[in-house]
Amino acid sequence: MTTDFIPFNRPYATGKELAYQTDALHSSHLSGDGTFTKRCHRWIEEHTGCSKALLTHSCTSALDMAALLLDIQSGDEVILPSYTFVSTANAFVLRGAVPVFVDIRQDTLNLDEKLIEDAITTRTRAIVPVHYAGVSCEMDSIAAIARRHGLRIVEDAAQGIMAGYKNRALGAIGDLGSFSFHETKNIISGEGGSLMVRDEELAKRAEIIREKGTDRGRFFRGEVDKYTWQDVGSSFLPSELIAAFLWSQLEEAQRITRERLEIWRRYHQMLEPLERRGLLRRPIVPVDCQHNGHIYYILLAPEIDRQQLLAGLKQAGIGAVFHYVPLHSSPAGLRYGRAHGELALTTALSQRLVRLPMWVGLNETQQQRVCEVLTALLEK
Ligand SMILES: *Cc1c(COP(=O)(O)O)cnc(C)c1O
């Protein structure tokens, strides 16, 4: 019997990407901020409730913009989880700040809000919650801490599009938020991202920073008669070709999310017996969180050899993968950052985590095969 390889990820296309890119080509506007970019901006603003959305080259560059916007300086401290992607920390390290790593919660693997206050010093400037797997951090508690200490909140909502917390959209709850449209995320444009800004004053400055530090945006709207160098900045805006591709995906965002949630729920049901037998733990989604089916992960029982399990899955034609190597244990994390406390859960849980194949189009038969192979390997 031959069985097809089931990849971990398969980038989804709606089918309209190239048609919209052709439209952009015919419009003779290929650089940034044309019709498609404006449509994407309006969509994100309407769907998240932020006052301004700005497309960027990536979530990484949106986070870079956030650090510039908050005037993060050398010696400042920023609180974030160690269990995250490097860009969450890099954006602030580039400005000379020190990432202070706080441990995660057992249930969601998100920043443990109960440990944040103890990590705050006179140098702390911001808290950066990362919504892992599109499941929200405990944002009300984090917002209360930020208010008490005069700190800013930058949400790394790279995985959080179409997900919510108490029916507020992730990415638009903090002062600043960021989405990723990298091909591994739910809504994609190859590479891509967006910055969401809540405050109108910050939004004006964000527009300038994104346009090489100029007021070109105002000039194109006819608000000034020439554009000049106003502030620090760089080129953070993607071309219309990227925005055209992205637009075809945003139009279908609801359906894409619904399909991913269906796949997520199927895994959840299929794996319940393995959890009952103590062989793994399934993801936990608190009642206040409306997630988006971004990742289906399992936490293996501590005695199970993950390397061996991943090798077994691969041999059976299944593309399962682990995830982050905690930043506080990585070479640059040790050099630039500081761990607050032991980070025992970060270390323990990250070593037990396996992500299963998850993409629009993955069918029930394929999921059954994943779960059967997994069961056989766990029983060995
Ligand atoms: C994917 C991801 C990023 C980086 O996104 P890019 O668009 O590739 O720059 C940052 N943070 C988290 C949590 C991510 O998952």
Ligand as a Chemical Component Dictionary entry (heavy atoms), coordinates in Angstrom:
data_LIG
# 
_chem_comp.id                   LIG 
_chem_comp.type                 NON-POLYMER 
_chem_comp.pdbx_formal_charge   0 
_chem_comp.three_letter_code    LIG 
# 
loop_
_chem_comp_atom.comp_id 
_chem_comp_atom.atom_id 
_chem_comp_atom.alt_atom_id 
_chem_comp_atom.type_symbol 
_chem_comp_atom.charge 
_chem_comp_atom.model_Cartn_x 
_chem_comp_atom.model_Cartn_y 
_chem_comp_atom.model_Cartn_z 
_chem_comp_atom.pdbx_ordinal 
LIG C1 C1 C 0 5.377 34.008 12.593 1  
LIG C2 C2 C 0 5.655 34.769 13.834 2  
LIG C3 C3 C 0 6.399 35.957 13.822 3  
LIG C4 C4 C 0 7.100 36.468 12.597 4  
LIG O1 O1 O 0 6.260 36.748 11.539 5  
LIG P1 P1 P 0 6.912 37.157 10.131 6  
LIG O2 O2 O 0 5.740 37.686 9.377  7  
LIG O3 O3 O 0 7.490 35.928 9.540  8  
LIG O4 O4 O 0 7.916 38.204 10.403 9  
LIG C5 C5 C 0 6.555 36.641 15.002 10 
LIG N1 N1 N 0 6.017 36.209 16.146 11 
LIG C6 C6 C 0 5.303 35.066 16.214 12 
LIG C7 C7 C 0 4.713 34.632 17.516 13 
LIG C8 C8 C 0 5.117 34.300 15.059 14 
LIG O5 O5 O 0 4.422 33.163 15.126 15 
# 
loop_
_chem_comp_bond.comp_id 
_chem_comp_bond.atom_id_1 
_chem_comp_bond.atom_id_2 
_chem_comp_bond.value_order 
_chem_comp_bond.pdbx_ordinal 
LIG C1 C2 SING 1  
LIG C2 C3 SING 2  
LIG C2 C8 DOUB 3  
LIG C3 C4 SING 4  
LIG C3 C5 DOUB 5  
LIG C4 O1 SING 6  
LIG O1 P1 SING 7  
LIG P1 O2 DOUB 8  
LIG P1 O3 SING 9  
LIG P1 O4 SING 10 
LIG C5 N1 SING 11 
LIG N1 C6 DOUB 12 
LIG C6 C7 SING 13 
LIG C6 C8 SING 14 
LIG C8 O5 SING 15 
# 
